[in-house]
C-alpha cells in the first residue's frame, strides 16, 4: 500500500491517506474494526495484527468514541505510534 519508510512527514501523510482510502471499503470516511481486519488479512498480516491487537489500537486512537477511526484519528495514530506508522508506510 505504501512505498517504504520515509522521514518526510508530508510523504508519510500522503501514504497514510492512500492507505486510508484503500482500507475504507464502504467509503464512509471512517475505518471500522472489520475494515482494519480486512486490510490486515489482505496483506497477510493476520498473525501479527490480530483482532485483539487491532481493537486495542483502535480504542487507543478513537477520540470521539464511535468505535471507528476517522481521517484525523487515523492521521494522529500514524504520527503517534511506531506500529501504526509501519501500517501507514506499507508494512500492514
Steps between C-alpha positions, in 0.01 A plus 500: 500500500790731560840524350730450795593710796554871469625765738306770311182576699313613187579176322395297806172695512439429131569129549271497804222659294553251217481212747188651659324531164580140408395362839176704514304248296156653560639850442333648805813689603565272798692178557304237688646203681383278213673723242822501701484121537433456128798721417724295731377176343540637147864563577551164672560663837217328689746314727670820616196728475246294694147619568598570860805707401308699239215560746747619762658742251162618379385570855821688575449744211120521478467849648125542449407152626308388191695174466664610174792712385421805291770662287624729777516213750679281243753774425561550873546126544748489212696790643486383859593135508775296341274205421239722335780681312609163365144442381486843338828440325396173342591235755138409567 
